Amino acid sequence: MALSYSADEEISFMSIAETSARTLTMKLKKRKSGIPTGNAGEYFVMGELLRRGYDAQLADRNTAGYDLLVGRHGDPALIKVQVKTVRSQPWYVRQSQFAGDMLSQLTIYVLLGKEDAQQPVRYFIVRNAAVAGQMSTPKNWDTAAFMSLKTIAPFEGRWDVLDNQDDSKSTSQAFRVLSEGAR
């Protein structure tokens, strides 16, 4: 059985097909790359550290475990700092960053906000030990998890954590005190 239709019906059919193809293409678009956001966060953190009197330098690209080297003039050693940046929370993290030797790692979580830059950049300076076990892990996630703003909120603007490099306990205590005060 052959179908016949007029020229007007053919145009209408083509419009529907084109619209469906456009909709399908929009649904299949890949998520925007996080590389520019990550780079922006690292530069924002480095600038803030320099402004606060620290020496800071970016690690080579793809250096495992840290993004910045930070210290004060005359310090014998530099601190390795991991930077995690998002435009809107939560932050995606690896569970392995919150176990063993990585517990002493310092992570600066950066919340950039929307690209229109109407809100200031927010910084949360945390030692991994202080938030270990507080990330959310969805079912079937074996290696990844996410860190919520609520979890790290007590550490907003806590640049003093950098000067207390060997004192993970004070960071945990500060978290408890700030969390209790927020209730």
Steps between C-alpha positions, in 0.01 A plus 500: 500500500655829389447816701434824322501848645498854373793745491361678809490172691858425391623834639314435824656153523850642439452761772405232750799285399740795523361602839533145631859478375583835664345386829692172487825687431437729797440201728820329382723805557794423724537667835716811491866432576604564860856588400445878470318501836779300665767727355312811615477360853872429516584852384250658740650304792855586397409870475331496840800328657740755350274781622520353851881491500559137409733380229302285258563333170301274274614141479570359156184394318383149585710479817336226703354603835550875510458818297699765689814526710458750783720641773618812679829670420771319691295185569714189457226306322212569267147371556332299225146629449218340303245739345145385420289750308135509395257763380222346711533240773554211568867426440586159359784330688685170506443291811871412510575866586346443845700200621852415611775752425254721310322597824763769561449643147377858487218562253362840403147473366410792275146606416517727196131556442343585167701638210334843542719545812227667706612324821852498647713189477479291818789299648478208745837392642482148643732226611361172364501341847247758621237388248591134448188286509270798441473482124197354329546181304213396271431129448741328261765770538812311599769764460323837479276703728388856537563763763212731588519868584340425837792272591774750424317824590673527842833530317412801285786750506709287738837600352655446845485124430801552271709622792400202717651242267572237766188555706222292345330474840446877522327490162269222619431690821428818304252306289319372808492845664378672184246226430358524851482878469306469174225296667 
